[in-house]
Amino acid sequence: MSVSLLDALESLASPSTLVVGDAILDRYIWGNAERVSQEAPVVLLRADHDEARLGGAANVANMIVGLGAKATLATVIGCDYHGAELTRELEAVGVDSSLVLPTNHRPTTVKERFIGRAQNRHPHQMLRVDREMREPLSADLQQMLLDLLLPRIPSFQSVLISDYGKGVCTTEVIRAVIAAGKKVGVPVVVDPRPGQDYAAYFGATAVTPNRLETRLATGIDVKTTAQAFAAGRKLCDSLGLDHAYVTLDADGIALVPATGEPVLLPTRRRQVYDITGAGDMVLATIGVGLASGLDPATVGRLANIAGGLEVERVGVVPITREEMRADIRAHSHSAVGKICTVDELATQLESHRKQGQKIVLTNGCFDLLHAGHVSYLEQAAQEGDCLVVAVNSDNSVRRLNKGPERPIFPEAQRAAMLAALEAVDYVVVFDEATPHVLLDRLRPEVLVKGGTYSREQIVGWELVEAYGGRVLPMGVVPGLSTTSIVARLRDESQPRLHQPDAQPVTPFVPERKAG
């Protein structure tokens, strides 16, 4: 499955996608939660910085751009300070804001979050303050918005409706957008607001409700896979959908087509730090995937990965294809998925660093993989979060004068053997005589080496320490080295003319019979 997901990720195009819905400006105030205030029984947050991020439909558009596609946002915002800030943020990330309609009749929706770190450790949300108007758009504003966006729908490859219940997604707007999309064959996917009446979504290509939204819309309590399938089928039948993506948090996504068998698309368990934006990320991935011509099941699997990565972040953070690729490779059961080119590896490691992970690198020929290698690689993996093994190419091994019979195994086979080890996250083959070029490109936090080396004897130590990295000799398992094993095999392959340790053997002489 993992290799096919990598192929699917590579096949994603850069389609133009329209996002219609409620734009939100997310503001974050970060600081250390130091103590309880003397004024009241509340935690005192000593703020050290704040930032603005795109939320709601604006976040969906931002995430589409993060996935390498083109996004246009159609929404209504206030002619106020926050509306100007939201527009600047859209332009900064490359979202087309030509369909954003400002008005003096309603404010821009703002959600302000206070994020505290306890003893400078991992941050958690402490409080959220909302400023918003939930009343539906007036008839005049609805018509102005539709006049802007409807003529543009034929130019998009997919349309996403992000309904946060803040008034932009009125029944009239939604039905007009769905009808326009159907007319020109553009898929329209809806992330619905919690509620009982989904009639406005009739005729959409798909909806992406979570457990709560599904229960409110269908009356079916979604606790099991069978219940998710039943609820998804009810949504398809009642709303005339092509299919429904019922999102099941840690259990993945239930994909239910209008015709045919439903399927559960499972996901792996994640360390959940913040669920904010996960639904937006799923919607964005589905939109880009369908616009790229992928089948609904493959799109759902990619959405699982993107949504899973999102909950591992604090706040709303766009997930990139590179981060998805790194996640697929890192958790692939196939050794093939771990073997990268230098360029691919540099991209993967950048994704790991964005998650605060420490990179460990070791290098060598790794001819005749043996217990000594396995032992030191397992130790090396404990020194960080991600272990990279750099393997000398066949030409590089020959330049090291290991002997005319080396390497015994070609580089592809050596890389495959290393990639099969659980402790190893990535394998890369390098052609230079030394790893200096590779170290300068990848900049691991830790360089380790197995063998009887001192720190100064490890090739590249001065480069790694110059940029602030650490160099660590790992030692050896006594009696185990590739050179000694090769010598022993060569010796044992020769004819043995003398065995000094052998006991003398008395020749067998048959007994002669008398007569």
C-alpha positions as CSV (number, residue, x, y, z in Angstrom):
1,M,0.0,0.0,0.0
2,S,2.8,2.4,0.9
3,V,4.5,2.3,-2.5
4,S,1.2,2.9,-4.3
5,L,0.5,5.8,-2.0
6,L,3.9,7.3,-2.9
7,D,3.0,6.8,-6.5
8,A,-0.4,8.5,-5.9
9,L,1.3,11.4,-4.1
10,E,3.7,11.8,-7.0
11,S,0.8,11.8,-9.5
12,L,-0.9,14.8,-7.8
13,A,-1.2,17.6,-10.3
14,S,-1.3,21.3,-9.5
15,P,-5.0,21.9,-10.2
16,S,-6.9,25.1,-9.7
17,T,-9.4,24.8,-6.8
18,L,-12.1,27.1,-5.6
19,V,-12.9,27.3,-1.9
20,V,-16.2,28.8,-0.9
21,G,-17.0,29.4,2.7
22,D,-16.5,31.1,6.0
23,A,-13.0,32.7,6.3
24,I,-11.6,33.0,9.8
25,L,-8.5,34.8,11.1
26,D,-6.8,32.7,13.8
27,R,-4.7,34.6,16.2
28,Y,-2.2,32.9,18.6
29,I,-0.6,34.4,21.8
30,W,2.3,32.2,22.9
31,G,4.0,32.2,26.3
32,N,5.0,30.3,29.4
33,A,2.4,29.4,31.9
34,E,4.4,30.2,35.0
35,R,2.2,30.2,38.0
36,V,-1.3,31.0,39.4
37,S,-2.1,34.7,39.4
38,Q,-2.3,36.5,42.8
39,E,-5.4,38.4,41.5
40,A,-7.6,35.4,40.7
41,P,-7.4,31.6,40.6
42,V,-6.2,31.6,37.0
43,V,-2.9,30.6,35.3
44,L,-0.6,33.5,34.5
45,L,0.6,33.4,30.9
46,R,3.8,35.4,30.3
47,A,3.4,36.0,26.6
48,D,6.5,36.1,24.4
49,H,5.1,36.3,20.9
50,D,1.9,36.3,18.8
51,E,1.0,35.4,15.3
52,A,-1.9,35.4,12.8
53,R,-2.9,32.4,10.7
54,L,-5.6,31.7,8.2
55,G,-8.6,29.7,9.5
56,G,-11.8,28.2,8.2
57,A,-12.2,28.4,4.5
58,A,-9.1,30.6,4.3
59,N,-7.2,27.8,5.9
60,V,-8.5,25.2,3.4
61,A,-7.2,27.5,0.6
62,N,-3.9,27.9,2.4
63,M,-3.6,24.1,2.8
64,I,-4.3,23.6,-0.9
65,V,-1.4,25.9,-1.7
66,G,0.7,23.9,0.7
67,L,-0.1,20.8,-1.2
68,G,1.3,22.4,-4.4
69,A,-2.0,23.3,-6.0
70,K,-3.6,26.6,-6.9
71,A,-6.4,28.0,-4.6
72,T,-8.9,30.8,-5.0
73,L,-11.0,31.9,-2.0
74,A,-14.6,33.1,-2.3
75,T,-16.0,34.6,0.9
76,V,-17.3,37.7,2.6
77,I,-15.2,39.6,5.2
78,G,-15.5,42.8,7.1
79,C,-14.0,46.2,6.1
80,D,-12.0,46.2,9.3
81,Y,-8.5,45.8,10.7
82,H,-8.8,42.0,10.9
83,G,-10.2,41.8,7.3
84,A,-7.2,43.7,6.0
85,E,-4.9,41.4,8.0
86,L,-6.6,38.3,6.6
87,T,-6.3,39.6,3.1
88,R,-2.6,40.2,3.6
89,E,-2.1,36.7,4.9
90,L,-3.9,35.3,1.9
91,E,-1.6,37.2,-0.5
92,A,1.5,36.2,1.5
93,V,0.9,32.5,1.0
94,G,-0.3,32.8,-2.7
95,V,-4.0,32.4,-2.4
96,D,-6.0,34.2,-5.0
97,S,-8.2,36.7,-3.1
98,S,-10.0,38.2,-6.2
99,L,-13.3,36.6,-5.1
100,V,-13.1,37.9,-1.5
101,L,-15.9,40.4,-0.9
102,P,-15.4,43.0,1.8
103,T,-18.4,44.7,3.5
104,N,-19.2,47.2,6.1
105,H,-22.3,45.2,7.3
106,R,-20.5,42.4,9.2
107,P,-17.1,41.9,10.9
108,T,-14.4,39.5,10.0
109,T,-14.5,36.3,12.1
110,V,-11.6,36.1,14.5
111,K,-10.6,33.3,16.9
112,E,-7.9,34.2,19.4
113,R,-6.1,31.4,21.1
114,F,-3.8,31.6,24.2
115,I,-1.1,28.9,24.1
116,G,0.9,28.1,27.2
117,R,4.0,26.1,27.8
118,A,4.4,24.5,31.2
119,Q,8.1,24.6,32.3
120,N,9.1,25.4,28.7
121,R,7.7,22.1,27.6
122,H,5.2,21.2,24.8
123,P,2.6,23.9,24.5
124,H,-1.1,23.5,25.0
125,Q,-4.1,25.7,24.4
126,M,-5.4,27.5,27.5
127,L,-8.2,29.7,26.2
128,R,-10.0,30.7,23.0
129,V,-11.8,34.0,22.5
130,D,-14.2,34.3,19.4
131,R,-15.4,37.5,17.7
132,E,-18.0,36.7,15.0
133,M,-21.4,37.2,13.5
134,R,-23.4,34.0,12.7
135,E,-26.4,35.6,10.9
136,P,-26.7,34.5,7.2
137,L,-25.6,36.9,4.5
138,S,-28.3,39.4,3.4
139,A,-29.9,38.8,0.0
140,D,-27.9,41.6,-1.5
141,L,-24.5,40.2,-0.2
142,Q,-25.5,36.7,-1.4
143,Q,-26.2,38.0,-4.9
144,M,-23.0,40.1,-5.0
145,L,-20.9,37.0,-4.0
146,L,-22.6,34.8,-6.6
147,D,-22.2,37.4,-9.3
148,L,-18.5,37.3,-8.6
149,L,-17.9,33.5,-8.3
150,L,-20.3,31.7,-10.6
151,P,-18.8,32.9,-13.9
152,R,-15.4,31.6,-12.7
153,I,-16.4,28.0,-11.8
154,P,-15.7,26.5,-15.2
155,S,-12.0,27.5,-14.8
156,F,-11.6,25.3,-11.7
157,Q,-10.9,21.6,-11.5
158,S,-12.6,21.2,-8.2
159,V,-14.8,23.2,-5.8
160,L,-14.7,22.9,-2.0
161,I,-17.4,24.3,0.3
162,S,-16.1,24.9,3.8
163,D,-19.2,25.6,5.9
164,Y,-18.4,26.8,9.4
165,G,-21.9,28.1,10.1
166,K,-20.7,31.8,10.1
167,G,-23.3,33.0,7.6
168,V,-21.5,32.8,4.2
169,C,-22.7,29.3,3.2
170,T,-26.4,30.1,2.9
171,T,-28.7,27.6,1.2
172,E,-29.0,29.9,-1.9
173,V,-25.2,30.2,-2.2
174,I,-24.5,26.5,-1.7
175,R,-27.2,25.3,-4.2
176,A,-26.1,27.8,-6.8
177,V,-22.4,26.6,-6.5
178,I,-23.3,22.9,-6.6
179,A,-25.5,23.4,-9.7
180,A,-22.8,25.4,-11.5
181,G,-20.2,22.7,-10.7
182,K,-22.5,19.9,-11.9
183,K,-23.2,21.8,-15.1
184,V,-19.6,21.8,-16.2
185,G,-18.6,18.5,-14.6
186,V,-16.5,19.9,-11.8
187,P,-16.6,17.9,-8.5
188,V,-18.0,19.8,-5.5
189,V,-17.1,18.5,-2.1
190,V,-18.7,19.9,1.1
191,D,-17.3,19.9,4.6
192,P,-20.7,20.5,6.4
193,R,-21.4,22.4,9.6
194,P,-22.9,20.5,12.5
195,G,-26.7,20.3,12.2
196,Q,-29.6,18.2,11.2
197,D,-30.6,19.7,7.9
198,Y,-28.2,18.9,5.1
199,A,-30.7,19.5,2.3
200,A,-28.7,22.4,1.0
201,Y,-25.9,20.0,0.0
202,F,-28.2,18.0,-2.3
203,G,-26.4,17.0,-5.5
204,A,-22.8,17.6,-4.3
205,T,-20.1,15.1,-5.3
206,A,-19.3,14.2,-1.7
207,V,-19.5,15.4,1.9
208,T,-16.9,15.0,4.6
209,P,-18.7,14.9,8.0
210,N,-17.1,13.7,11.2
211,R,-18.8,11.4,13.7
212,L,-20.8,14.2,15.5
213,E,-21.9,15.8,12.2
214,T,-22.9,12.4,10.8
215,R,-25.0,11.5,13.8
216,L,-26.8,14.9,13.8
217,A,-27.5,14.6,10.1
218,T,-28.6,10.9,10.0
219,G,-29.7,10.1,13.5
220,I,-27.2,7.1,13.5
221,D,-24.7,7.0,16.4
222,V,-21.4,6.4,14.6
223,K,-19.5,4.1,17.0
224,T,-18.7,1.2,14.8
225,T,-17.6,0.7,11.2
226,A,-21.0,-0.8,10.3
227,Q,-22.8,2.2,11.7
228,A,-20.5,4.5,9.7
229,F,-21.3,2.6,6.6
230,A,-25.0,2.8,7.3
231,A,-24.9,6.5,8.0
232,G,-22.8,7.1,4.9
233,R,-25.3,5.2,2.7
234,K,-28.1,7.3,4.2
235,L,-26.3,10.5,3.3
236,C,-25.7,9.3,-0.3
237,D,-29.3,8.3,-0.7
238,S,-30.9,11.4,0.8
239,L,-28.5,13.9,-0.7
240,G,-27.9,12.4,-4.1
241,L,-24.1,12.2,-3.5
242,D,-21.6,10.2,-5.5
243,H,-19.9,9.2,-2.3
244,A,-19.5,10.2,1.4
245,Y,-16.3,10.4,3.4
246,V,-17.3,9.8,7.0
247,T,-14.2,10.8,9.0
248,L,-13.6,8.7,12.1
249,D,-10.7,10.4,13.8
250,A,-8.3,7.7,15.0
251,D,-10.1,5.0,13.1
252,G,-9.6,6.6,9.7
253,I,-12.2,7.3,7.1
254,A,-15.3,5.3,6.0
255,L,-15.7,5.7,2.2
256,V,-19.3,5.0,1.2
257,P,-20.1,5.2,-2.5
258,A,-23.7,5.7,-3.8
259,T,-23.4,2.3,-5.5
260,G,-20.9,-0.5,-4.6
261,E,-19.4,-1.7,-1.4
262,P,-18.2,0.7,1.3
263,V,-14.7,0.5,2.6
264,L,-12.9,1.5,5.8
265,L,-9.7,3.4,5.1
266,P,-7.7,2.9,8.4
267,T,-5.0,5.2,9.7
268,R,-2.2,4.7,12.1
269,R,-2.4,6.0,15.7
270,R,-0.9,9.5,16.2
271,Q,0.3,11.6,19.1
272,V,-2.5,14.1,19.1
273,Y,-1.4,17.6,20.2
274,D,-4.1,19.7,18.6
275,I,-7.1,18.7,16.4
276,T,-7.4,22.3,15.0
277,G,-7.4,22.3,11.2
278,A,-7.5,18.5,10.7
279,G,-10.8,18.6,9.0
280,D,-9.6,21.4,6.8
281,M,-6.5,19.4,5.8
282,V,-8.7,16.4,4.9
283,L,-11.0,18.5,2.8
284,A,-8.0,20.2,1.0
285,T,-6.4,16.8,0.2
286,I,-9.6,15.3,-1.1
287,G,-10.1,18.4,-3.3
288,V,-6.6,18.3,-4.8
289,G,-6.8,14.5,-5.2
290,L,-10.1,14.4,-7.0
291,A,-9.1,17.4,-9.2
292,S,-6.0,15.3,-10.1
293,G,-8.1,12.4,-11.3
294,L,-7.3,10.0,-8.4
295,D,-9.9,7.5,-7.4
296,P,-11.9,8.2,-4.2
297,A,-10.3,5.4,-2.1
298,T,-6.7,6.6,-2.9
299,V,-7.8,10.2,-2.2
300,G,-9.1,9.1,1.2
301,R,-5.9,7.3,2.1
302,L,-3.9,10.4,1.3
303,A,-6.3,12.5,3.3
304,N,-5.8,10.2,6.3
305,I,-2.1,10.9,6.1
306,A,-2.5,14.6,5.8
307,G,-5.1,14.8,8.6
308,G,-2.9,12.6,10.8
309,L,0.1,14.9,10.4
310,E,-2.1,17.9,11.2
311,V,-3.1,16.7,14.6
312,E,0.6,16.2,15.4
313,R,1.1,20.0,15.1
314,V,0.0,22.7,17.4
315,G,-2.4,25.2,15.7
316,V,-3.2,25.4,12.1
317,V,-0.2,24.4,10.0
318,P,-0.3,23.5,6.2
319,I,1.0,20.0,5.5
320,T,3.2,19.7,2.4
321,R,3.6,16.8,-0.1
322,E,7.2,16.5,1.2
323,E,6.0,15.9,4.8
324,M,3.4,13.4,3.5
325,R,6.1,11.6,1.5
326,A,8.4,11.5,4.5
327,D,5.6,10.1,6.7
328,I,4.8,7.4,4.1
329,R,8.4,6.4,3.8
330,A,9.1,6.5,7.6
331,H,6.2,4.2,8.3
332,S,6.4,2.0,5.3
333,H,6.7,-1.8,5.8
334,S,8.6,-1.9,2.5
335,A,12.3,-1.5,2.6
336,V,12.1,0.1,-0.9
337,G,10.3,3.1,0.6
338,K,13.3,3.9,2.8
339,I,15.9,4.2,-0.1
340,C,16.2,7.8,-1.3
341,T,18.3,9.9,-3.6
342,V,20.3,12.7,-1.9
343,D,17.8,15.3,-3.1
344,E,14.8,13.3,-1.8
345,L,16.5,12.7,1.5
346,A,17.3,16.4,2.0
347,T,13.6,17.2,1.6
348,Q,12.5,14.4,3.9
349,L,14.9,15.5,6.7
350,E,13.7,19.0,6.5
351,S,10.2,17.7,7.3
352,H,11.6,15.8,10.3
353,R,13.3,18.9,11.6
354,K,10.1,21.0,11.3
355,Q,8.7,18.4,13.8
356,G,11.7,19.1,16.2
357,Q,13.3,15.8,15.4
358,K,17.0,15.0,15.7
359,I,18.8,13.4,12.7
360,V,21.5,10.8,13.2
361,L,23.7,9.7,10.3
362,T,26.3,7.0,9.9
363,N,28.2,5.9,6.8
364,G,30.2,2.9,5.5
365,C,30.4,0.2,2.9
366,F,28.2,-2.3,4.8
367,D,29.5,-5.2,2.7
368,L,28.5,-8.5,4.3
369,L,26.0,-7.2,6.8
370,H,26.6,-8.9,10.2
371,A,25.6,-8.8,13.8
372,G,28.2,-6.1,14.5
373,H,26.5,-3.8,12.1
374,V,23.1,-4.5,13.5
375,S,24.2,-3.9,17.1
376,Y,25.8,-0.5,16.4
377,L,22.9,0.7,14.1
378,E,20.5,-0.1,16.9
379,Q,22.6,1.9,19.3
380,A,22.9,4.8,16.8
381,A,19.1,5.0,16.4
382,Q,18.9,5.7,20.1
383,E,20.9,8.9,19.7
384,G,18.1,10.7,17.9
385,D,14.7,10.5,16.2
386,C,15.7,9.5,12.6
387,L,18.6,7.3,11.5
388,V,20.1,7.8,8.1
389,V,22.6,5.2,6.7
390,A,24.8,6.5,3.9
391,V,26.3,3.7,1.9
392,N,29.4,3.9,-0.3
393,S,28.6,3.2,-3.9
394,D,30.5,0.3,-5.7
395,N,32.9,2.8,-7.3
396,S,33.5,4.5,-3.9
397,V,34.3,1.1,-2.3
398,R,36.8,0.3,-5.0
399,R,38.5,3.7,-4.5
400,L,38.9,2.9,-0.8
401,N,41.2,0.0,-1.8
402,K,39.3,-2.6,0.1
403,G,40.6,-5.3,-2.2
404,P,39.9,-6.6,-5.7
405,E,37.0,-8.8,-4.6
406,R,35.2,-5.9,-2.9
407,P,32.4,-5.0,-2.8
408,I,31.1,-8.5,-2.5
409,F,27.5,-7.3,-3.0
410,P,26.5,-4.5,-5.3
411,E,25.2,-1.2,-3.9
412,A,21.5,-1.9,-4.6
413,Q,21.6,-5.1,-2.6
414,R,23.6,-3.5,0.3
415,A,21.1,-0.6,0.5
416,A,18.2,-3.1,0.5
417,M,19.6,-5.1,3.3
418,L,20.1,-2.0,5.5
419,A,16.6,-0.7,4.6
420,A,15.1,-3.9,5.9
421,L,16.4,-3.2,9.4
422,E,13.8,-1.7,11.8
423,A,16.3,0.7,13.3
424,V,17.0,2.4,9.9
425,D,14.7,5.1,8.7
426,Y,16.5,6.1,5.4
427,V,19.3,4.8,3.2
428,V,21.2,6.8,0.7
429,V,24.0,5.8,-1.7
430,F,26.9,8.3,-2.2
431,D,29.6,8.1,-4.8
432,E,32.3,10.3,-3.3
433,A,35.4,8.8,-1.5
434,T,34.4,10.6,1.7
435,P,31.0,11.7,3.1
436,H,32.0,15.4,3.3
437,V,29.7,16.5,0.5
438,L,26.8,14.5,1.9
439,L,27.3,15.8,5.4
440,D,27.4,19.4,4.2
441,R,24.1,18.9,2.3
442,L,22.2,17.0,5.0
443,R,23.8,18.5,8.2
444,P,22.9,15.7,10.7
445,E,22.7,16.7,14.3
446,V,24.7,13.5,15.2
447,L,27.4,11.7,13.2
448,V,28.1,8.2,14.5
449,K,30.6,5.6,13.3
450,G,31.0,2.0,14.3
451,G,34.6,0.7,14.7
452,T,37.8,1.3,16.6
453,Y,37.9,5.0,15.9
454,S,38.6,8.0,18.0
455,R,36.4,11.1,17.5
456,E,39.2,12.7,15.4
457,Q,39.6,9.6,13.2
458,I,35.9,9.7,12.0
459,V,35.9,11.2,8.6
460,G,33.9,14.5,8.5
461,W,34.1,15.1,12.3
462,E,35.5,18.6,11.8
463,L,32.7,19.6,9.4
464,V,29.9,18.3,11.8
465,E,31.3,20.0,14.9
466,A,31.8,23.3,12.9
467,Y,28.1,23.7,12.4
468,G,27.3,22.6,16.0
469,G,26.7,18.8,15.5
470,R,28.0,16.0,17.7
471,V,30.4,13.2,16.7
472,L,30.1,9.8,18.4
473,P,32.2,6.7,18.1
474,M,30.2,3.5,18.7
475,G,32.9,0.8,19.0
476,V,32.7,-2.7,17.6
477,V,31.5,-6.2,18.6
478,P,34.8,-8.1,19.2
479,G,35.8,-10.4,16.4
480,L,33.2,-9.0,14.0
481,S,34.3,-6.8,11.1
482,T,33.7,-7.2,7.3
483,T,37.5,-7.4,6.7
484,S,38.1,-10.1,9.3
485,I,35.1,-12.1,8.0
486,V,36.2,-11.9,4.4
487,A,39.8,-12.9,5.5
488,R,38.3,-15.9,7.4
489,L,36.2,-17.0,4.5
490,R,39.2,-16.7,2.1
491,D,41.3,-18.7,4.5
492,E,38.6,-21.4,4.9
493,S,38.3,-21.7,1.1
494,Q,41.9,-22.8,0.7
495,P,42.9,-26.6,0.9
496,R,43.9,-27.6,4.4
497,L,47.2,-29.5,4.3
498,H,47.8,-29.5,8.0
499,Q,45.6,-29.3,11.1
500,P,47.8,-28.7,14.1
501,D,44.9,-28.9,16.6
502,A,43.5,-32.2,15.2
503,Q,44.0,-35.5,17.1
504,P,45.9,-38.2,15.4
505,V,43.7,-40.8,13.7
506,T,44.6,-44.5,13.6
507,P,44.1,-45.9,10.1
508,F,41.4,-48.5,9.7
509,V,42.8,-51.9,8.7
510,P,40.4,-54.7,7.8
511,E,40.9,-57.8,9.8
512,R,42.1,-60.8,7.7
513,K,40.2,-64.0,8.1
514,A,42.2,-67.1,8.9
515,G,42.7,-69.6,6.2
